[in-house]
């Protein structure tokens, strides 16, 4: 849920104000506008017919980057966007965006201030999937970019141009998609980092086409010189990795131009990242460092940059595919020990939820989960929404007034966007859960499949009205705290000593609230006591991972080493008699 920021302008501030005053989220009639945009694509760029989502972007005329990179949840920092679906779209055929098209941050074209703008359009191309359930769905397949619609190879886009836009004028502004996003070159193997890709039988059967799993494998020092060694496996969960991150065999580049990190308010953060990556390499090859395999998984789905590592109705058996296909394959190829006592999961945010979820759903297959700033692990605190008790996700509604629910804050509590803002930005990018956004992937993972083959909505995307029948399905299948409490007598003995959760008490997405509820249950366990750890960082933001000595800017770069002492302790405590505790300690 993090995006780079761009320079603020008076225009953006005006758009933020207008977004609060334009047509209401629960739908009234928009003020009419005779203006329209006629988007077509060049048949020389790509042959048709095509299905997909046409997304129109409108940004300040003096913008420094392309408008396609500026559609964000933050009303004050977002380009204006509108989106429409197209089916069997032919070259030269206009796809029309007009006054009836839903937008973000301004919902109605009529409310856009007249002026000079940089205008661009993108087609996120969909393909047809014939699911094993018998449903036919149209979705954007991943092309090696991690479900980024504005960077996806094969997607079409127009060259940005400056035009005069006046919603009061009856004209059709023509835009031609004349560019194609190029293919991505896969990373090459190195001495320490190897790359694998395998066809999943389970997923291919569900999706009705060949589906693949991938991973970047960091092998230990001496891997090729010790063929007798068998190694424990550390599974680093997170968003789509283009390569194994944070590992560098060369010292930092002395000529690297400094880049400022707005997120961390740090100058030359790119140099800090290179230094930390080089420090990891030096530790990794040091003689006293434990020899482990560490992997980062590539498992993008047609809905998001990763699958959330669990089985789901609309996405298929990703949990089983990762646990019973990919991980054994990696252990076979790279001499892993191949037993549950020698596997550990860790990660932050999405990766934190995944690390905890796979430990809970496959309790014997892993020996410890280190979950930093996990996505909501109790849906009574689905960020600030209680999906079981609230009637509306976007507003706290009383008899005489209502207030919007925030979705993002800084460590001082300043709010930058709301649940409504973020969901409406997703709705511009795609209908039926196809935005590639955060709320849509939670829905694609947790919801039952609808009659149309797409995930059922947990709430109306326009109004925020919650469907409590869907919420009950979520509770019984994916509310981790509820599942632990419900099934503790059965799975608790297999989880003793394995659960470790970390959260900053000023998490930007309010994820600490669900952690409090989880801690309340875990500390109440007695048969057995969970015997793990829940820890909080005072005034730390997303994604605090247990380091009380360093800032998030530093600790987020040290996942691959910071949990090793506890992993080694856990191995000593829980390894079965006769376990291999020596071949990997050369």
N, C-alpha and C positions, 0 to 999 in steps of 0.2 A: 504493500500500500504506500510505498514511498516513490516520489517522483522528483526530479530536479526542478528547481524553480527558475523563472526568468524574470527579467527586469519589470518592475511594477510601473504602471503608467496611470495617468488620470482617467484614461478610457477604461482600464480594468476596474478601477474603483467605482466608476459609474455603472459598469455592468453588474458589479456585486450588489449595488443598491437597487438597480432595476430588477434583479432576480428575485428580490424580496417583495416587489410590488406588482409583478406581472401576474399572469393567469395562475390561479391557485392550483396546488398539487392535486386536489381532489377533482379537478377537471371542470371548469366552467367554459363558456364559449370564449375563444380568443377574439381579440380585435382583428378584423380582417386586414390582410395586406395583399395588394395586387402584384407584389414582387415575387419572382420565382427564380430558381437556378435550374438550368437544364444541363445535366451531366451526361456525357456520353463517353465511350471509349474508342480508341483507335484500333481498328482491326489488325493493323500491322504490329501493334504492341502485343496483343494476345487475341487469339481467335475465340469465337463464342460458339454457342451461347454460354453465358456464365450466370451462376447464382452467387448471392452474397449480400453484403451490407455496404451501401454507399454512405460514406461519412463526409459531410461538408464542414470545413474548418474556416473560420473567419477570425483574423488576428489583426492587431494594430499594423498599420502600413509600414512602420519603421521597425518591425520585429526583427530580431537578430537570428532567429532560427525558423525552420519551416513550421507552418501552422500545424502540420500533422503531429508534431512533437509537443504541442502545447495544450492539448485537451486534458484537463485535470479535474479533480474533485473540488479543489479550492475555488470558489466563485471569484475571489479577488485576483487569482493568478491563472485563470484558465482562458484559453481561446474560446470563442463561441462555436458550438457544434450542433449540427442537425444530422439525423440519420434516417435512411429508409431501406427496406429490404427489396431486393430485385431477384426475379426468377426468370430463367431462360432469356437473359438479357443479351441482345444482339448488338454488334458494332454499329455505331451511328444512331442507335435508338436512344432518345432522351429519357433519363430517369429524373423526374421532376421533384424538387424540394420547394415547397411553397408555404403559404401562411398557415396551413393546417398541420405542418410537420413539427413534431415535438423537438424541443431543443434544450440545451444546457450551456451556460448558467441561465440565460434568458430562455423561457419556455416558448415564447411566441415571436416569430419573425417580425411582427408588427411593432414590437417593443425595442427592436434594435435601433440605436441612434444612427441617423444618416451620417455618412462620412466615407473617407478613403480607408480601405482595408486591404490586407494581404489575404487572398482567398485561395484555397486549395481543396481538392477532393481526393478521397482514397476509396478503392474497392477492396474490402476484405473478402477474398474469394472462398466460397463454400463448396464442399463436395458432398455427394450422397453416400450415406452409410446404410446398409441393410442389416439391421441388428438381429441377433439371435432371438430376440423377443418377438420378432415379426414386424417390428416398427421400421419405418423408413424416415430418416432424419437428415437434415442438411446442416452441415457443421464445417467450421474452418479447421482443416488438419494442420498439425504442426509441421513446419518446414525446416526444423533445425534451429529456430530462433527463440523457442520458448514462448509461443503464443503471444507474440507482440504484433498486433495488427498493423502498426505503422512501420514495422521493419520486416514483415514476413516475406520471404522470397516468393515471387510469383504474383504478389498483390500489385495492383495498378494504382498509380497516383498521377496527379497533374503537376505541372511545373507551377509553383506559386506565382501569382501575378497581382498587381495592385489595381483595384477597381473601385469605382464609386458605387456605394450601396445606399439606396434610399428606399426603405420599405413602403413609402407612400406612392412610389412611381410604378406604373404598370409596364414592366419590362421583364424579359427573361435573360438572365445573365448566363451565357454559355461557357461551360467548362469541359475540356477534353482531357481524359486520362491518357497521357501519352508516354508514361514512363513505367517500367517494370522493376520491382525490387530484385536485385540479383541474388543468386544462390550463395550460400555460406560455405566457406572452405572448412572442412573438419580439422580439428587439431591433430598434430603429428605426435606419435609416441616419443618419449624421451627415456633416459636411463631410469628415472624415478616415477614418471607418470605414464601409465598405459591406458588405452581406451578400448572398450569392448561394446559390442552391439549384438543383441540376440533377438531372434523371433520368439514371441511368447505364444505358445499354443492356446493358453487360456484366454488371452485378450483377443487373439485373432479370431477365435471362435465367436466371442461376444460381438465384436465389431464387424464381422463379415468381410474382413480384409486382413492382410498381413499387418500386424502391429509389433513394434519393436521396443525393447528396453535397452538402455545404455547406462554406462557408468564410467567415471574417471577413477582409476585405481592408483593410489600412491603406494608404491612398494617400498619396503624398508631398505635401509643401507645393507649391503651384502646379500641381497635377495638372489642374485644370479650365482653367487659364490657359495651358497649354503643350500644345495638342493634337498638336504635332509630335513630342513626346518619346516615346521608347520606353524601358522601364525593366527593369533586372535584377530578378529575383524571389528573395526569401528565404522559404523554406518552414519554418515553425516547427512541428515535430512535438511532440505531447504528448497528454495526456488530453483528453477532451471539453471544449471551451471554450464557455461560454454566450455569450460575446462576446469581442472582442479584448481580451486582458488587459493590465493595466499601462500603460494610456494614458489620460491625463486632461487635459482642456483648461482646467480650473479649478484654482486653488491649493487646497491641503488645507483641508478644512472646519474652521474654528477651534473649532466647537462639537461636533466629533466626540467621542463618549465613548470613552475609552481602552479597548482590549481587550488583554489579556495573551496573548502567544503562548507556550504551554507547550512547543511544539516548539523554539523558539529561545531560550526563557527571556528574552524581551524584553517590557517593558511598552510599551503604546501602539503595538504593531506595526502596527495598522491605519492609524495616522497616518503611520508610516514608508512604508507601501505607497502611500498617497495622494501623499506627497511624491515618491517615486521615479517614480510614474506621471506626475506633473506635470513632473518633470525630463526624462523622455523626450519629452514633448510639446515642451518648450522646445528641446531638442536637435533634434528632428525638423523644426522649422520654421526653425532657424537657417540663415543664408545659406551657411555653409560645409559643411553636412551633405549627404552624398550622397543623391540622390533614388532611392529604391528602392520597390518594392512588397514588403510583408511580409504573409504570410497565416498564419492558424491554421485548420486543417482540421477540419470536423465529419464524422467517418466512423464513427459507432457501428454496431455489428453486434448481432444478437440474442444475442451471447455476452459483449459487453464495451462499454466506453465508447469504444473505437476498435478498428480492424481490425488493427493492427500493420503496416499499409501494404504488405503483401506478399500474393501469391496463396497460397491454401491450400486443401486438399482439402475441409474442412468449412465454411469461410467464403466461399469463392469468390475471384474474381480482383480483389481490392482493389488490389493493386499496379498492375496494368494500368489499372484504372479511374481511380486517382489520377493516374498518370503520363501516360496517353494520352487521358483524357477530361477530368478536372477541371482539371488544370494548364493544358493548352492552352485550355480554355474561359475560365479566368480571364485568361490572357495576351491572349486576343482581346478580352475585355470591358474590360480595363483597360490596354491598350496595353503589354503586356509584350514584351520582345525576342523571346521564343519560341524560343530556342536553348539547347542544353545548357551552353554556356560562360557563360551569364548566369543560371543557376539554382544555388541553394545550399540545403543542408538543415542544420538544427540543432535541438537539443532536448536534454532531459535525462530520464534514467530510461527509461520507455517511449519517450519521444521521442528519447532518445539512441540506443536500439537501432534505432528506425525510421529516423533520419537516416542511420546507418551502413548499414543494410540496403538502403535504396533506392539509395544510392550504389553499393553492391557489386552489387546485382541489375540495376541500370540504369546501368552505368558511364559511358555516353556522354551520358546525359540530365541529369546534374548535374556541377557543376564543383568541388564541395567539400562535405564533411560535417564538422560540428562536433558530436561525440557526447559529451555530458557524462553521467557516471555511468550508462552504458548497462546495460540489463538483460543477463543473461548472454550474452556473445558467444563463449563457448567452453563447451560443455556438459560438459566435464570439471570445470568449476566452475559448475554450475547452482545458484547460491548455494553451498552447501556440499555439494551432491550431485554425484558423478561418475556420470552416468546410464549410462556404458558399463562401469564396473567395480564399482560398489556393487551389492549385492543388494537393499538396503532403503533407501528415501529417508529414513525417519523415525529410524532407529537405526543407530548403528555397533555391530554385533553381534559379540561375541567368544565364545570357548568357554565362558566362565563369567559373562559379564555383558554389558550393553549400555548405551549412553548416547544420549540424544536429540540430534539435530542442531539447533542453533539456527537461527532464521530472521531474528532482529532483535536488534541490539545498539545501545548508545550509544557515544560516542567513547571511553569508558573500558572498554568491553567488557562492560558489564552487559547481560544477555540478558532480553528482555521476553516473547518467545514463540518457539516452535519450529516446525519445518516441519510436524510433526503438528498442532499447535494451529491453524495457519493453514489447513491442508487440511481439518481437521474442522469449522472454522467455515464453510468453503465448502460442505461436504457438507450442513450444516444448511440452508443457503440454497438449495441446488439439486443435484439428481442430474444425471448425463449431461453434466457440464460447464456447467450452466446457472446457476451461482451468481453470475456477473458478477464473480468474483474473479480475483486475479492468477495463481494456478497454473492455474486453469481456462482462462484466455484463452491462456496459453502452450500448453496442450494443444490448444485449439481451433485455434490457428494452426499448430502444428508437426506435429500427428499426422495419420496417414492416417484416412480416414473408415471407421468400422466398418460392419458389415452392417446395423445399425439406423439408419444415417444420421447418427449422432453421432460425435464424435471418439473415437478409440481411446485408452484410458487409458495414460499412460506408467507409471503405477503404480496399484496398488489403493488407492483413496481411504481405505479404512478401515485397512489394514495397512501400506501403504508399500512393498509388494513390487514391484520394478521389472520391467517387461516389456522385455527387451533387444532384441526384434525391433522394437518401436516406437522404441526408442532409436536403432537403426541408420537408420531412416527419418528421424528428426530429424537425425542426423549428415549425411546426404547432401543434405538439403534446406534446413536452417535453421541449422546450426552455422557461424556466419560465419567463425570462424577456420579451421575445416576446409575450408570452401569456398574461401577465399582461398588456402590452401596448395595445395589440389588443382588450382585453376584459374589459379594466378598467371601461368603462361606465356601464357595466353590473355587474361586481363583485367587483369593487372598494368600493362601499358603505358597503359591507359585510366584507371588509378587513381593514377598517379604524382602526388604532391603534393596529393592530395585528402582523405586520411584524417587526422583530428585527433580524438584521444580523451583525455578527462579523467576522473579519478576521485580521490576522497578515499581515503587509505589506511586510514581507519576508516569506510568506507561502512557504513551501518546494515544493509544487506542482503548484505554481503560481495561486492559486485559488483566490487571492485578485484581479486579473485582471478582472474576471467576476463580482466580487462584485462592483468594480468601475463602471462598465457599468450599473449594476442594480441600484446603488445609483443615477446615472445620471437620470435614468427614474423616480425613486421614488420621487426625489426632484422636478421633473417637474410636478407632479400630482397636480391638483387643484380642481377637482370635483368628489370625495373629495380629499383633501390632505391625503397622506397615514398615516401621524401622528404616525409613528413608529420610528425606530432607525437603523442607519447604523454606525458602529463604527470600528476603526482600532487600532491595537496595534503596536506601533513603534518598528520595528526590530524583532517582534515576529514571530516565525515559526508556522507551522501547529501543533496544532489546537487551536489557540487563541480563547477564548470564552468570552471576555469582561472584564476580570480582569486586571486592570492596575497596581495592587499592587503586584501581585505574578507571578512567572514564570509559563510557561505551565505545568511544571512537577507537580505543586501544583494545579493550577486551573482546570486541566483536571479531577481531583479527586473530584470536588465540584459541578458538574452539578446539583445534586439533591437539593442543597440549594441555589445556587447563583442567580437563577431566581425567587425564591419564593417571594421576596418583590414586583417585578413587576407583578407577577401573582396575588397577593393579591390586588394590586392597580387596576389591570384590572378587577378583579371580582367586586370590589366596583363600578367601573365606568360603567360596562356593564351588570351587572346582571339585569334581568327583574324584574318588580314589583312583589312582592310576593315570590321571590326566597328564597331558604333556605340558609341563611347566618349565621346561629347560631348553628344548630345541630352538626356541625363538629368543632366548636370552644370551645370545653370543655377543 
